[in-house]
Amino acid sequence: MARAHRNILLLVGPGVLVAATGVGAGDLAGAAVAGSKLGLAVLWAVVVGALVKFVLNEQLARWQLATGSTILEGAVAKLGPIVWLVFGAYLVFWSPFVAVALMKACGAVLHAMAPAIPTNMGAIGCSLAGLALVWFGGFALFQRVMAACIAVMFAVVVVSAVAAAPAPLALASGLVPRPPASADALGWTIALIGGVGGTLTIICYGYWMREVGRAGPAELRTCRLDLAVGYTMTAIFGLGMVVLAAGLARDGALGGGGSALVVAIADRVGERTHASMRWAFLVGALGAVFSSVLGVWQAVPYVFADWWAMRGAPNTRRERAEVSTRSRTYRGYLVALAIGPIALLYLKFETAQKLYGVIGAAFIPLLAIALVPLMNRRAWIGSALSNRWASNIALGIALLVCVVAAVQAIAGQFG
């Protein structure tokens, strides 16, 4: 039994990690807000968002299997050193805001569970716990903790959504794409599509592929299955949050936004079912946001170490050992990521989430644009795994959706 369990983790582990990392404070609050405002009519948007991220990550994985290099290595080597400069500036700017948003989300949920724990103290505690797990635990423990977090959040949200007793016909109708009824509804729908499944963290899949030893074209089928499992879980989680928020909103307005809305949903779940279900929902919410903390703490220093190792000679292939979780570069950025943003905890959660959302929204369109030449130049990727017409159509649709979502997200925050 233990051996079978290990084999399952190896098969779907990186996909589960992508789902657990991508489904964080943004998805939790974004899907809840959309569901409370628009009801079940936006269920289809969750599915579209998960499909878009699947398309992008499948092509990212295909590049790595064909070339042996990460998508970041490929973009820098093939598109020029300007990519190295722009990405490095973006990563260093993005990191503290995503970190403080995730930390404050953890602190808010912990405060709701135990009011004696101040929000900022809970935020610091979760950050340091994530730091310790990544520093001392290694990839195997990281994988197990992440799998446990996503299992808890997945089960709790699905059970809570079922308890909301949605009408089957309304569910089916909500999965059929339809034009939003107003400009406001359009904005929330596009934001929901763009927010499903994370932003910069999707490129972390390539580093987790290396951790489990996936290399070469023969692994493509496994990666596709792996990503399908991960993004199916992401979609089901998002659907569950929309259903839950829509069902509770029918009984009366759900006030607040961001973490306040998540806590309000937990309170209403407890009122409609049993007090223990309030705790269960908060535990699931904590699993969602802490898994994002842990995933970002483990993988983003990996990205930084990969970027830093390319300085000066971006076109030179490097040995795998040069990008290690034990390197000073990796561990230095891990400490900076987990401790540095503590100074930003004075920001309101909504402000941190706004900055995180605006900065993150720009990354996915840039990734999609970079994939166009990388996946189509057969001299770069080879003929076996290069894009065909169907892949290019999917990539074109994903690019269009991502650009519109990014423009809407940025305009919505400053409009």
CORMOKA-V86832 format. One record per helix or strand of 2 or more residues. SS is the DSSP state (alpha for helix, beta for strand). FROM is the first residue (numbers start at 1). LEN is the number of residues. If there is no record, write none. Layout:
BEGIN
<<SS/FROM/LEN> <SS/FROM/LEN>>
END
This chain:
BEGIN
<<alpha/2/21> <alpha/25/43> <alpha/71/9> <alpha/81/33> <alpha/119/45> <alpha/168/7> <alpha/183/13> <alpha/200/12> <alpha/217/34> <alpha/259/14> <alpha/275/35> <alpha/320/3> <alpha/328/17> <alpha/349/28> <alpha/378/4> <alpha/389/26>>
END
